Amino acid sequence: VQLQASGGGLVQAGGSLNLSCTAFGTIFSVRVMGWYRQTPGKQRVVVATITAAGSASYVDSVKGRFTISRDNTKSTVYLQMSSLKPEDTGVYYCNQQRPAGLGNLWGQGTLVTVSS
């Protein structure tokens, strides 16, 4: 049971990156998926989430720049990031919300660095 994330890297401000996260060994299509960001010394914070029905929500700082989507046939959630800013820098983690008692799943994290 795991989430495997990929797609991070180094990009200049104004550039774009696409993250993906594939779920293995866990039910995917009916669960809320999300992307979180963590920077050194700070708590992990939500960036975007998407429901099983495809309804997306975003933190205010990324609205209009990031798009979360999912492909249930591939058990994969995506985060398209554009117009990147240095403050978008951090380790991005994908997350799956699971029923109480199972515990939420986290991917291994992928580093996004935006240079000014």
Buried (B, 14 or more C-beta within 10 A) or exposed (E): EEBBBBBBBEBEEEBEBBBBBBBEEBEBEEBBBBBBBBEEEEEBEEBBBBBEEEEBEBBEEBEEBBBBBBEEEEBBBBBBBBEBBEEBBBBBBBBBEBEEEEEBBBBEBBEBBBEE
